[in-house]
Amino acid sequence: MAVGDVVLGANQYGKAEVRLVRVTRDTPVHEIEDLTVTTQLRGDFAACHTTGDNAHVVATDTQKNTVYAFARTHGVGSPEAFLLRLARHFVDGFDQVTGGRFAADVHAWDRIAVDGKPHDHAFVRTGAGTRRAVVLVDGDDVHVVSGFTGATVLKSTGSEFWGFPRDRYTTLAETKDRILATSVTAWWRWTTPDVDVEARYPVVKDLLLSTFAQVHSLALQHTIFEMGRAVLEACDDVAEVRLSCPNKHHLLVDLEPFGLENPGEVFHAADRPYGLIEAAVHREGDPPVPHVWASVPGFV
């Protein structure tokens, strides 16, 4: 819709970062699900932008309330399944809504151990990374993307970096043995929205992390390609993988001024600047779907 020679382009709106905690109390052993949910609707909302007509606007407060109501009536389960239910509700329930972007971060909790046994209703937040999910809907076209971020991993050996170009500004020494550490952000697009994500998610995550551990790395680029390749070779239900990994540099400390040797034991963990390595991995003949990744945090 145009106003004069100014045209409204692509747009979406919704409720961002709805904090949802659901406690299941069916037995004395409680279960806790903790998510941050974002809903963004797409469709026929031009009149709201161009004339202030709100007749088609599903209020963001309504979207927030729907998140809580669905958690009560349908439960949560996998974040992907929860987002798909929300998406279908808005697309099927409102003629003006043709699709949208629905996202969730999962905040994991472990049971606190008391006298060596897990407590029934006391929990501690885990620090092994945050599970993430994004559902993209455009009419009947549905894509589900799963992933995680903030999984900090380290190898104390089994990593090299050498053979790179040198010019007058190069001071980095080549090495055949170094610490390799990163904080993995990984996303993967499923081939179908009907996949059993709750069963398959841990398989993909374990493959990514175990490959990081097992590959003798010649560069962080080499490692993340092998991580993606391992998933695609083992998982027919994954269409493509994208990885973003900062190189968390560990610099050997010079102890000679103190009359001490340092045989690869004492390091300074530098937080910045850092190398940032990112890559997409997909099967030959099965290209990525760019419009899906435009809505996934951290990838363009």
N, C-alpha and C positions, 0 to 999 in steps of 0.2 A: 504494500500500500504506500502510495506516494503523497506527500504534502508539498505542493509546488514541485520543485525539482529535487527534493530530498526524499530518499527512499529508505524505508525500514528494511534492514537486512535480517540475517539469522538472529533468532532470539530464543531465550528460554528463561524460566524463572521457577522458584520453588523455595523450600525451607531447607536451610543449610545446617548441618551438624546438630541434628536432633539427638540428644543424649538419652539412650534407652537402656535400662537395666531390667531384666526379667528374672525373677526368682521362681523356680519350680519347687513346690512344697508338697508334692504328692506323697512323699515318704519322709521320715525323719532326716534322711540324707538329702539335703537341698542341692539344687543345681543352679548355677548363675550364668546368665548370658548378658554381655555388656557390649553395646554397639554404639557407634556414632553414625547416624543415617542422614543422607542428603537426598532430597527429591527435587528434580527439575523437570518441569513439563514443557513440551513443545507442541505447537499446533496453531490454531486460529486465534491469535491474541493481538493482532495488528491494531484493532480499534482502541484497545487500552492504551497503546503507545501513542497513537496519532491523534486521538480525540478525547482520551480519558474515559472511554466507555468501558466499564468493568463487567458488563453482562456475561462475558465468557471467562472471567478470571476466577479460577478455583483458588480461594484464599490460601496463602501459605500457612496460615494458622490451621485451616482445614487439613492441609497435607500433614502437618505435625500431629494433629489429633488422630489421623488415620494410622500413622505409624504406631502410636500407642494402642489404639483399638485392635489393630491386626496382631500385635504382640500378645494381646490378651485372648483374642478369639481363635487365632490360628497357631499361636506359638511362634518361635523364631526358627529354630533349626539352622541349616546352613544359611549364611548371609545371602548367597546367590538365590536360594529358593525364596527367602523372605522378600528380596527385592523384586523378583519376578511376580510374586503375588501382588505387591504394591503397584507395579507397572500395569499389570492386567486390570486392576481395579480402576485406575485412572483412565486408561485408554478405552476400556470397554464401557465405563460408566459415564463418560462425558464426551459428547459428539465432537466438541471443539478440540479435544486432546488427541493428537495423532501419534504421540510418542513421548520420549523423554530420556533423561539420564538419571539413573538411580544408583547410589553408591553407599557403601558401608565400610567402616573400619571396625574390626573386632578386637576388643581389649580382653586378653586372656587372664584368667585367674587359676591358681593352683590351690589345693587344700593345704592348710597349715597342718603340719605333723605335730601331734601331741602324744608323748610317750611312744613314739615310733609308728603311730597310726594316723591316717588322714582324718581330720576333724569333720564332723557332719555339716557344720554350717559356718566355718571360719576359713577365710581365703587370703592369699597373698598374691598381688599382681606379679605376673611373670614378665621377664625381660628378654624373651627370645624373638622379638620382632612382632609386628602388628599385621594380622591378616587383613586383606582388603578385597573388595569385590565391586565391580561395576557392571550394571546391566544397561544396555542401550536398546531402545525400542523405537522403530519407525514404521508404524502400521504393523504389517505382519513380519517385518524384518527384525529379528531379535538376535543380539549378540551378548554373550556372557564372558566376562573377563575376570579371572581370579589372580591373586598375587599376595605378596607380603612385602613389608618394608622394615628397615631397621634391624635386620638380622646381622649382628656383628660377628664376623668369623675371622680366624687367624690361623696361619700355618707358620710354625717356627722354623721350618726348613722345607725343602722341596720346591723352591722357587728361584728362578734366575732372571736376570735382565742384562743383556749384552748385545753387541752387534748393531747398535743404533747409530745414526749419523752424528758426526762431531763437527762443530765449527768453533769459532773463537769465543762463543758464549757458552759452550758446553763445559760444565765442571763435574757433572755426575760421573762417578766411577762405574765401570762395568762390574757385575757381580755374578758369580755362579752359585751363590748361596745367600739368601736373604729371607727376612720375615715378609710374608704376604698377608696383609690384613685389609678388610673392607667391610662396609655395611651394605648388605645386599638389598636392593629393591628389585623385585622380579614380578613380572606380569605374564600371564599366558591366556590366550584366547582359545576357548573350547570350540570344537567343530560343530557342536549342537547345544542349544540351551537345555536339552533333555538329559544331559549327562548326570550321573550320580556324583555330584560334586563332593558331597561329604565323604564318600569313599575314596574318590580319586585325588582330592586336594593333598592329603598327606603323602601320597605316592609321588606326586610331582615335586613337592617341597623336599622330600627326602632325596630324590634323585639330584636335585640342584645342589644341595649341601654336601651330599656324599661325593659328587663329582668334584666340587671344590677341594675336598680333602684328598682325593685320590690322584688327581691329575698333577703330574710334574710340570709346573708352570714355567713357561719361557717368557711370559708377559701376562699382565692381568687381562689384556685383550684375548690372549690364547685361552685363558681359563674360562672366561665367560662364554666364549663360543662353544667350548667343550661342554659347559653346563647346559646350554640350550640344545646342543646336538644330542646329548644324552636323553633329554626329555622327549625330543621328537622321534628318536629311534625306538624308544620304549613305549610311547603313549600315542596310539592312533587317534585318540579323542582330543589331542591338543593340536591346534592348527599352527600356532606360532608362539614364540617366546621373546620377551624383551627384558633386558637387564640393564640396570644402572648401578655402577659400583665405584665409589670413590676409593682411591688408593690411600689407605691410612698408613702413611710413611712411618717406619721405625728406623731411626738413625743411630748408628753405632756411636757411642760416646767415646771421645778420646780421653783415655785415662793416663796417658803417658806423662802429663805434667805432675801426676801424683805418684809416679814411679810404679804404675800398675799396668799389666797387660789386660787386654779386653778381647778374649777369644770368642767373640760373638755371644756375649752373655748380658751386657748392660746396654740398654737402648733408651733414646729419648723418643717418646711417642708424640709426634708432631700432629697438631690438629688442622693446621692450614699454613700455607696453601696446600692443595692436594690435587693429584691427577683425578680426573673424572672420566671414567670409561663407560660407554654406553653402546649397546648393539641390539639389533633385531635379528632373530634367527628363524628361518622358515624353510619349508621343503621346496625343492626345485619344482617349478610348475604350479605351485600353490602360493601365489603372492599374498602379501599382507592386505588388510582392509584399512586404508588410511583414515577414513572417517571415524572408525571405532577408536583409534589411538588418539585422535584429536580430543577425546573426552576423558582420557586416562591421565591422572596426575603424573607429571614428570617426563612425559614423552610428547614430542611434537610430530 
